[in-house]
Amino acid sequence: MPDTPVVHVAAGILIDHQGRFLMASRPPGKAYAGYWEFPGGKLEAGETAQQALARELVEELGVAINAAVPWIVQGFTYPHATVRLHFFRVTGWDGEPQPHEGQAFAWQQPGQLTVSPILPANGPILRGLALPDQLAVSAAGILGTETWLARLDAALAAGLRMLILREPGLDPMAYAALAQAVLTRARPYGCRVLLHGAPETSGALVTGLGAHGLHMPARVAAAMARRPSGFDWLGVSAHDAAELAAAQRIGADYALLGHVAATASHPDAPPLGWHGFADLVGAGWPFPIYAIGGLCSSDLPTAQAHGGHGVAALSAAWR
Ligand SMILES: Nc1nc2c([nH]c(=O)n2[C@@H]2O[C@H](COP(=O)(O)OP(=O)(O)OP(=O)(O)O)[C@@H](O)[C@H]2O)c(=O)[nH]1
């Protein structure tokens, strides 16, 4: 049987100043009419995804893009087509979106969807949109627990909304006690806390404490065939294409990719640099990828211009 040809599609997630994103209903006459999607459409011969996006948004919404960054690439097989969807986050455009094809529009808040049904391929996209563009990795072992907890309080007050509690120097009892203390501090702020380790060693603690998920080292994910059950959010560290492929295989919700810049925590391995980061991300992955390694919040625009979802900071998060 011949392989089904892959249809490449560009779709734009218009994000406004309040952090809301635009969804549109598919017009009558198209496959999945009435389903909600992100505006966009198929690439024409010779077009790049970015060019197709610009054309489709003029045709469908009458807006001209002036700020867009590549984001998730999602493959999906429908009865009518096998598609490869190139999603872009669009933060600047000229003109007010108009329903040129008779679509209905809805501006939506991440994590609080009010429209349905959604095109089946778009589930991971909506989850990805609910992830903040900055996260922090803990540093209790580096700073000392009391000092770090005080800095955590300050970071939470300043807007930190996702934290990976990675403390390889702590024994299991001390780690569990710290995790409890961190969750108590983070909950009032709605900050997600992911514990670190393998499902066998840290999974019961995630469930027992009601943490938001598990972040796994690359070698743990590489040894898995499928997603471990029982975790709302599952993240993976990666350093190369094989480790990103492992994250994809197990259905990770996000990956950290690095290290991008030289960092004291990995003095021996050469940094990827932004070009190395962009080359790896540019292969197209169905989950958001954070840049990590010697970075701080001012690196966010650079990370996003190179295809990253955002920045993960270790030392810089606690200064
Ligand atoms: N535009 C868009 N298409 C999506 C999304 N998610 C998703 O699975 N798709 C799929 O990608 C394909 C896009 O095709 P389309 O019908 O919108 O493309 P088009 O504007 O060129 O349409 P046409 O050629 O039928 O007029 C469809 O199979 C659609 O189901 C999404 O968020 N936005």
The ligand as an SDF file (V2000), in Angstrom:
LIG
                    3D

 33 35  0  0  0  0  0  0  0  0999 V2000
   -5.9250   25.4760   10.1520 N   0  0  0  0  0  0  0  0  0  0  0  0
   -5.8100   24.4720   11.0260 C   0  0  0  0  0  0  0  0  0  0  0  0
   -5.8340   23.1950   10.5910 N   0  0  0  0  0  0  0  0  0  0  0  0
   -5.7100   22.2260   11.5050 C   0  0  0  0  0  0  0  0  0  0  0  0
   -5.5440   22.5180   12.8980 C   0  0  0  0  0  0  0  0  0  0  0  0
   -5.4530   21.3460   13.5860 N   0  0  0  0  0  0  0  0  0  0  0  0
   -5.5850   20.3430   12.6750 C   0  0  0  0  0  0  0  0  0  0  0  0
   -5.5750   19.1520   12.9150 O   0  0  0  0  0  0  0  0  0  0  0  0
   -5.7310   20.8740   11.3950 N   0  0  0  0  0  0  0  0  0  0  0  0
   -5.8760   20.0630   10.1870 C   0  0  0  0  0  0  0  0  0  0  0  0
   -5.0160   20.5490    9.1700 O   0  0  0  0  0  0  0  0  0  0  0  0
   -5.6510   20.5570    7.9090 C   0  0  0  0  0  0  0  0  0  0  0  0
   -5.7540   22.0030    7.4610 C   0  0  0  0  0  0  0  0  0  0  0  0
   -6.5370   22.0860    6.3830 O   0  0  0  0  0  0  0  0  0  0  0  0
   -7.4840   23.3260    6.0360 P   0  0  0  0  0  0  0  0  0  0  0  0
   -8.7040   22.7110    5.4970 O   0  0  0  0  0  0  0  0  0  0  0  0
   -7.6450   24.2850    7.1580 O   0  0  0  0  0  0  0  0  0  0  0  0
   -6.5880   24.0100    4.9470 O   0  0  0  0  0  0  0  0  0  0  0  0
   -6.9640   25.0970    3.8910 P   0  0  0  0  0  0  0  0  0  0  0  0
   -7.3370   26.3570    4.5840 O   0  0  0  0  0  0  0  0  0  0  0  0
   -5.8030   25.1240    2.9580 O   0  0  0  0  0  0  0  0  0  0  0  0
   -8.3180   24.5130    3.3310 O   0  0  0  0  0  0  0  0  0  0  0  0
   -8.8860   24.0420    1.9680 P   0  0  0  0  0  0  0  0  0  0  0  0
   -7.7490   23.6640    1.1010 O   0  0  0  0  0  0  0  0  0  0  0  0
   -9.7460   22.8770    2.3410 O   0  0  0  0  0  0  0  0  0  0  0  0
   -9.6850   25.2130    1.5290 O   0  0  0  0  0  0  0  0  0  0  0  0
   -7.0030   19.9010    8.1050 C   0  0  0  0  0  0  0  0  0  0  0  0
   -6.8980   18.5060    7.9030 O   0  0  0  0  0  0  0  0  0  0  0  0
   -7.2740   20.1690    9.5960 C   0  0  0  0  0  0  0  0  0  0  0  0
   -8.1300   19.1860   10.1420 O   0  0  0  0  0  0  0  0  0  0  0  0
   -5.5410   23.8620   13.3330 C   0  0  0  0  0  0  0  0  0  0  0  0
   -5.4310   24.2020   14.5150 O   0  0  0  0  0  0  0  0  0  0  0  0
   -5.6650   24.8000   12.3530 N   0  0  0  0  0  0  0  0  0  0  0  0
  1  2  1  0
  2  3  2  0
  2 33  1  0
  3  4  1  0
  4  5  2  0
  4  9  1  0
  5  6  1  0
  5 31  1  0
  6  7  1  0
  7  8  2  0
  7  9  1  0
  9 10  1  0
 10 11  1  0
 10 29  1  0
 11 12  1  0
 12 13  1  0
 12 27  1  0
 13 14  1  0
 14 15  1  0
 15 16  2  0
 15 17  1  0
 15 18  1  0
 18 19  1  0
 19 20  2  0
 19 21  1  0
 19 22  1  0
 22 23  1  0
 23 24  2  0
 23 25  1  0
 23 26  1  0
 27 28  1  0
 27 29  1  0
 29 30  1  0
 31 32  2  0
 31 33  1  0
M  END
$$$$
